[in-house]
Amino acid sequence: MVAEQGPDGARHKALHAAPLWVGGLLRERLFGRSTVVLTSATLALGGNFDALARQWGLPPEKVAEKTDDPVPDPDAPKWSGLDVGSPFAHAKSGILYVAKRLPPPGRDGLPPSYLDEIAGLIEAAGGRTLGLFSSMRAAKQATEAMRGRLDTPLLCQGEDSTMQLVEKFSADEATSLFGTLSLWQGVDVPGPSLSCVIIDRIPFPRPDDPLVAARQRATDSRGGNGFLSVSATHAALLLAQGAGRLLRGMDDRGVVAILDSRLATARYGGFLRASLPPFWPPTTARRCTAPCAGCGAPD
């Protein structure tokens, strides 16, 4: 039960319901009846298709493999996956920079070290940065801080319609744009105007989300790993979509900078990294300062 504001401005109580798992419905009413082809640039999470297949009520592609699949019976629909690759040469066109030396993100907003890192990355890129933040609070905090220390223009989601902001960002190579969830998906800015993507933290769902918590408990009760199957899979999908904003044309070059050190240090980090495009990962630089007109990845 939640309180919502209605069209008249008054607050009303509303009850929302959602299934804990839609795999059974998809299996019975879709995959069990028809031949289905599913295509997307972000279906392979953790290096294979099994993470999303489980959510859709399908067994792992290799049945003999150990799995926490909730429907491990022989009558489950059979399927096969094919990864046709990408037209982009990710390792030559982009750098994946993980700020390992920064502390893990906390609940009290962006610490000074994060703001310093953001400023350094934007200065190195000469603007041309899309900042993807886990909350509007973080996006606004970063915007306020950067406007006080950078000479390049900066836009923030909410100051105009998203379409208008993206158009302004695309039209001026020195401009940067900060925002939250709606910018993680569907933003298409080819060319030098977008040469650096900054992600402030791994986009896990809120731990107090009742639906997420219930789905994790349900997976745990079936003997699976609720965190990996629900929260980590959700985060992997968003990370892949956010990182995909960088290369939109064959001549694009740049950097994806992830400030959350847990991507490099946590046990689930390998699953998340395997879900990202295969950018070149620098191992020696303190901070990636490649001028994004020509990325420093090796030939």
C-alpha positions, -999 to 999 in steps of 0.1 A, spaced: 0 0 0 14 34 -10 3 70 -10 1 87 -44 -8 121 -56 -37 122 -79 -45 146 -108 -64 169 -84 -34 172 -61 -49 151 -33 -31 121 -20 -47 87 -23 -39 53 -11 -32 28 -39 -25 -9 -39 -2 -23 -65 2 -60 -73 28 -77 -95 37 -114 -101 68 -126 -84 78 -145 -115 64 -143 -151 84 -173 -164 55 -197 -159 31 -175 -179 56 -170 -207 65 -207 -208 29 -218 -210 13 -191 -232 42 -181 -255 72 -204 -257 51 -236 -253 29 -226 -282 50 -208 -308 84 -205 -322 98 -173 -308 128 -152 -318 141 -127 -292 167 -101 -303 185 -74 -284 220 -60 -279 218 -67 -242 205 -103 -239 238 -119 -230 245 -110 -193 275 -125 -176 287 -138 -209 257 -160 -218 219 -160 -222 210 -180 -191 204 -152 -167 175 -138 -187 163 -172 -199 157 -182 -162 135 -151 -158 114 -162 -188 108 -198 -175 134 -214 -197 161 -239 -186 198 -232 -190 210 -238 -226 232 -266 -214 209 -287 -192 237 -306 -176 252 -274 -162 245 -266 -125 219 -239 -123 193 -223 -100 167 -226 -127 133 -226 -111 118 -250 -137 144 -278 -141 120 -304 -157 126 -322 -191 93 -308 -205 105 -272 -205 108 -256 -239 141 -260 -256 160 -231 -270 193 -220 -284 212 -187 -283 234 -171 -309 257 -141 -302 265 -125 -336 289 -100 -322 290 -63 -327 299 -41 -356 320 -20 -332 357 -28 -324 352 -21 -287 387 -28 -276 401 -3 -302 374 23 -299 367 26 -262 383 24 -228 366 10 -197 379 28 -166 369 16 -132 379 40 -103 393 12 -81 409 37 -56 376 54 -47 357 42 -17 325 22 -22 294 45 -26 275 54 5 240 67 13 250 103 20 254 116 -16 285 118 -37 316 122 -16 343 148 -25 365 122 -41 337 113 -65 332 149 -74 370 154 -80 370 123 -103 340 136 -123 356 170 -127 389 155 -139 372 132 -164 352 161 -179 382 183 -181 402 156 -198 374 150 -223 368 188 -229 332 185 -219 314 159 -242 303 138 -212 271 120 -205 268 115 -167 245 86 -158 235 87 -121 216 63 -99 193 90 -85 182 125 -94 196 136 -61 231 126 -72 227 141 -106 216 175 -92 244 174 -66 270 167 -93 255 194 -115 257 220 -88 293 211 -79 305 210 -115 290 243 -124 311 259 -97 344 245 -110 342 238 -148 344 262 -177 324 240 -201 285 241 -203 265 216 -183 229 205 -186 209 185 -161 178 164 -166 147 182 -154 158 217 -166 140 211 -200 123 182 -217 147 152 -222 144 155 -260 154 192 -259 183 185 -235 197 157 -257 195 180 -288 214 208 -270 240 182 -258 244 168 -293 247 203 -309 276 216 -288 307 194 -284 318 213 -252 285 206 -234 279 178 -209 246 163 -198 238 147 -164 207 127 -157 192 95 -144 173 64 -156 157 77 -188 191 87 -201 205 52 -195 184 39 -224 177 52 -259 200 82 -260 217 81 -294 244 108 -299 269 96 -325 300 117 -331 324 137 -309 297 153 -288 295 122 -266 330 109 -259 329 101 -222 302 82 -203 304 85 -165 284 60 -143 284 70 -106 275 36 -91 263 1 -100 225 5 -106 212 -21 -82 175 -18 -74 166 -2 -41 170 -27 -13 138 -16 3 118 -22 -28 91 -47 -16 88 -64 -50 126 -69 -54 129 -82 -19 100 -107 -24 115 -119 -57 148 -125 -41 132 -144 -12 113 -165 -37 144 -174 -56 163 -182 -24 134 -205 -13 138 -225 -46 175 -230 -38 188 -203 -61 208 -171 -55 182 -143 -51 207 -115 -52 225 -127 -83 193 -137 -101 173 -105 -93 194 -75 -82 227 -83 -100 209 -93 -132 189 -60 -131 221 -40 -125 240 -59 -153 213 -51 -178 213 -14 -170 251 -12 -170 252 -28 -204 226 -3 -217 244 27 -201 278 17 -214 262 13 -248 256 50 -251 293 56 -259 297 40 -294 269 50 -317 288 54 -349 317 35 -365 341 64 -360 332 71 -323 359 69 -297 359 75 -260 358 63 -224 332 46 -201 342 56 -165 325 37 -137 332 53 -103 319 24 -82 350 4 -71 328 -27 -62 329 -35 -100 365 -45 -95 365 -57 -59 332 -75 -52 326 -112 -58 297 -103 -82 320 -79 -102 330 -106 -127 294 -112 -137 288 -75 -141 320 -69 -161 312 -98 -184 279 -81 -192 296 -50 -205 310 -45 -241 346 -57 -243 363 -23 -240 400 -20 -234 406 -20 -196 436 2 -186 456 -13 -158 483 13 -150 468 48 -153 457 66 -121 430 82 -141 422 78 -178 430 111 -194 428 101 -231 416 131 -252 385 116 -266 391 129 -301 414 99 -304 411 73 -277 443 58 -264 433 22 -267 460 1 -285 457 -8 -322 
